[in-house]
C-alpha cells in the first residue's frame, strides 16, 4: 500500500487505529486532525512496544513493526544501532533525520 496523509499512514493502519480510538465518522487519511491523532497514538504505542526506544519505534513506524520484529529476532539485536546497517536506506535516513539534534 501507499502511505497517505500528514503522518504517512497505510490505510490498514489508519483504519485500525481510527476504530481503536473510536474517532467519529469514516476514516479519512487526508483529514489532518484525524491523521495527526492516529499517527500520534500509533507512534506512542510503538514506543511502548520497544520499551521507550524512540529510534526503534520510528524504525517500526517507517519499516513496519512486523518487518522490524523479524529483523530483530533474526539478528538477536536489541537496539537501533545494532541493526541500522541492515535496514533499508529509507528507514535509516528517516530515523536519523527525525532524531537529529
Helices and strands as residue ranges (DSSP letters): H 11-21, H 32-49, H 54-63, H 65-75, H 80-83, G 84-86, H 89-99
